[in-house]
Amino acid sequence: MKTNIFDIENWREIGASLARNKTRTFLTAFGIFWGTAMLALLTGGADGFKGVMSRQFAGFSTNLGGVFNGTRSISYMGYNKGSYWTMNDGDIEAIRNTAPAIENSSTVNSIQGTGAYSVRSKNGGIIGVEPDYGKIMIPVIYSGRFLNELDESDNKKVVVVGKNIANELFGNEDPIGKRMTLNGITFTVIGVAGQRGEASIMGRIDDSYIVSNSTMRRTFNQMNVVGFFVYTSPKGMKPSDNEQSIRRVLSRRHAIHPADNNAINFMDLSEMFEIIDNMFKGIALLAFFVGAGSLLAGVIGVGNIMWIIVKERTHEFGIRRAIGAKPRDITMQVLSESIVLTLVAGTGGVCFAAIILAIADKVTADPINGVAGFGISFGAALAIIAIFFVLGCAAGTLPAIKAMKIKPIEAINDK
């Protein structure tokens, strides 16, 4: 008697063997199903949650840095502890000339104001920026354009209106080219913009009026004051590489004690992205171990059921050996049952996880940033199934070896 893996009778026999104890087979298959599903869900879910968190900073350059003034915490050169200072244009020019790692940069000022068009008006932040701001805090341009160098150099009274404000002021009208007022001063709308994430610098673009900084200073009496200075660093360098240079410049120009870290505040978004990235690497590793534990539990279940099957079928195997079945045929029979149980339940688990992750990706989809990244790639799904295939073979090997070693006479007499 020869057992062939491609023999239809062999597969019928495998099905009949597994169906003899439906409850036991179901519970074992469910353990495998849940193990593969957990591994796939945790793997794909970790990527998705990372995508959801990253959306908060979508549009920000990952190598973004910034500096803004604080209050002195050390009395120095006639200035008391707690006294306030402000950055100015001269500071920014000195920083740009000396800081070693600045690629794009922009000053940022902000005041509260009221925009009006026709009979409608809307309060919001008026944010003055330089053209490079669009390379640092990358906006979504719904229509028109963002500010450019000519707007800055010619002090043009043009404004980029946030999407939410544009909807309220202009309704169904096309805002581009329309004349509106900001705090009673006439501006021409050149664009409608928004931002990708929730985080912002001095106000969300969607709820703000964006004008050139030169125009803002002249029109709204901001003089040479700078509220915030943002910049990006070249590839291979970090925003923090500029900190010591900027501290020296500002400490010298404003009589700030060199050791006074509270008077000059820095922001380094690259450090935040690095922390988030490391955190999710840890989550991914934890997800792998939890999923692997569930997977191992399922494989152990396969091994247990195969031991029981071998024990229950000892008499049958003895008869087969007596009528000519080779040890290899008995081994193949037991291994086939183990592999079938593992592959069917494991494939079902991966498919179930893929469906759940696809639903999660659809539910968390964002109209601007698209899907979050919940899901498992075809390659990863095949890898999980392949791992279960190998482990399923391993789980059935020892029972199969035991079945192979059964002597016909002993097996026939077994009760």
HELIX and SHEET records of a PDB file:
HELIX    1   1 ILE A    8  ALA A   19  1                                  12    
HELIX    2   2 LYS A   22  SER A   54  1                                  33    
HELIX    3   3 ARG A   55  PHE A   57  5                                   3    
HELIX    4   4 ASP A   89  THR A   98  1                                  10    
HELIX    5   5 TYR A  133  ILE A  136  1                                   4    
HELIX    6   6 GLU A  149  SER A  153  1                                   5    
HELIX    7   7 LYS A  163  PHE A  170  1                                   8    
HELIX    8   8 ILE A  205  ASP A  207  5                                   3    
HELIX    9   9 ASN A  213  THR A  219  1                                   7    
HELIX   10  10 PRO A  239  ASN A  242  5                                   4    
HELIX   11  11 GLU A  243  HIS A  254  1                                  12    
HELIX   12  12 LEU A  269  GLU A  312  1                                  44    
HELIX   13  13 THR A  314  ALA A  322  1                                   9    
HELIX   14  14 PRO A  327  VAL A  363  1                                  37    
HELIX   15  15 PHE A  378  MET A  404  1                                  27    
HELIX   16  16 PRO A  408  ASN A  413  1                                   6    
SHEET    1   A 9 VAL A 140  GLY A 144  0                                        
SHEET    2   A 9 ILE A 185  GLY A 194 -1                                        
SHEET    3   A 9 VAL A 158  GLY A 162  1                                        
SHEET    4   A 9 SER A 208  SER A 212 -1                                        
SHEET    5   A 9 ARG A 120  VAL A 129  1                                        
SHEET    6   A 9 SER A 105  TYR A 117 -1                                        
SHEET    7   A 9 PHE A 228  THR A 232 -1                                        
SHEET    8   A 9 LEU A  64  ASN A  69 -1                                        
SHEET    9   A 9 ILE A 264  ASP A 268 -1                                        
SHEET    1   B 2 MET A  87  ASN A  88  0                                        
SHEET    2   B 2 VAL A 225  VAL A 226 -1                                        
SHEET    1   C 7 VAL A 140  GLY A 144  0                                        
SHEET    2   C 7 ILE A 185  GLY A 194 -1                                        
SHEET    3   C 7 VAL A 158  GLY A 162  1                                        
SHEET    4   C 7 SER A 208  SER A 212 -1                                        
SHEET    5   C 7 ARG A 120  VAL A 129  1                                        
SHEET    6   C 7 SER A 105  TYR A 117 -1                                        
SHEET    7   C 7 ARG A 179  LEU A 182 -1                                        
END                                                                             
